């Protein structure tokens, strides 16, 4: 028996419920029902979450390859409903990808919300903390686990206002 095929009972349930649903809603429901039969769906959420965390772990190889941890976390949460649920439940995943230099303050706030009370890693070679972003950063100073700051060769002018 093919595990990826819906049973006639599943199809009947879908068709009865579908009278009040739009075509898009029915398509989403069918895709989710189909996904129930894929092997990756049978991994416990804890294992899947660990895989997501490994994918956003900073290491030298990632830095050499230009691997974008933030993009990886975001795209992981967009694969399917199940992955999104697991990814959004992993506060540590989002705490690793906070980017205070990202142009959209709404996205920064969303990532901070997703990170819950987890300690955050701030900045890296690509995502620099600048005087412009430091005020936003200071609101979350008590949550900082690691901080990467890049200063100009002669930074003393930055401190004139303090």
N, C-alpha and C positions, 0 to 999 in steps of 0.2 A: 504494500500500500504506500502511496506517495504521501509523505508527511507534509508537503507544501500545498497540497490541495485542500480546500475547505470541504468539510463534510456537508451533506445535504441539510442536516439540522442547523449547522452554522449559517448556511445560506438562507434557510427559511427564517431564522431569527433576524438576520440582517434585513431581509426583505420586509418583514413585519414592522420593524423599527424604522425603516427607511421612508415610510409615508410622510413623516414630518421632517425629514432631513433633506438638505440640498444635495445636489449631485456631488459637490466638493466634499461635503461631510461624509457621504457614503463611500467615496473613493478613499478618504483618509481612514475610515473604519475598515475597509477591505485591506488596505496596505498594512494596517496594524495587525489585523487577524492573520495575514500572510506572514508577517514578521515573527509571530509567535512560534513558528515552526523552524526558524533559522537557528543554527547551533549557537551563535553568539548570544542569542536571547536567553539561553539556558544557563549561562554563567551567572553565578550569584552576583547581585549588585555590588557586594563588597569586593569581589575579584575584579569586576569591570572597573570599579572606582580606582582600584590600585593600578590598573593598566593606564587609566587616564592620568593618574598622578606621576607615573613613570614618564609619560610623554611630556610632562611639563616640568621635569626635574632639570635644573641647570647643571650643565657639565661642559667640559672643554670642547667636546665634539660638537655640541649644539652651537657654541660660540663660533667655532671654525666654519661651520656650514651656513651660518646666518639663519639658523632655525628660529622661527618666531613663536615663542611659547604662548604669547597672548592669542595669536591667531589660531594656534593649535587648540587651545582651550575653547575658544569661541566656536570653531568649526566642529569640534567634537560634540558640543552641546546642540548642534544643528543636524546631526546625522539622522536621528529618528526620535520619536517621543520617548522611548525607553532610555536611550542614551542621554537625552536632555534631562530627564528626571534624575538619573544617576549623577550626571555632571553637576547639576544645580544643587544636589545634596552633598557635594564635596567642597566644603568651605575652604579647605587647604588648597585645592586646585586653583581657586580664584585668588587666594592670598599670594600665590607665586607669580601672578601676572599683572599686578596692579601697575599701571603706567601713568604716573602723574604728569607726564609730558604729552599725553594723548590730547589731540585738539578738542575733543568733545567732553565737556565736564559731565554731561549726562551719563556717558559710558563709564567714566571714572567712578562716578557715584554708584552706578549699577554693579561694577566689579567689586567695589568696597562693600556694598550690601550683600552680594553673593559670598564674600569672604567671611561674613559673620563676625565673630570675635577672634578669629585666627590672627596670629602674628603675620605681618606682611613683609615681603621682600620688595625693596624700593630701589629702582634704578639698576642699570647695567651699562655695558659699553655702548649700547644703542639708545637706551632710554635714560637720558641724563636728567638729574634733578638740577634745575636752574633757579635763580632767584625768583623768577616769575612763578614757578610751580611750588616753591618752598612754603608759601603761606597755606596752600591747600594741604600740603604734606604735614604741616605742624598741627593741623586739626586731628591727625591720626598718629602723632608722635609716640604715644604710649603703646601702640601696636607694632612698631617697627622691630622686625627680627634682624634684617640686614639692610644696609644702606650703602649705596654706591654714589659717590659725589665726584664730579669732575670740576676742578677749578682752573681758571686761566693761569698762565704762567706767573703773573703778578696779580694775585686776587685782592690786594689790600683795598682797592677802590670799592669793592663790594661791601665792605664793612663800614664805610663812611657814615651811613645813615643810622648805624646802631650806636 
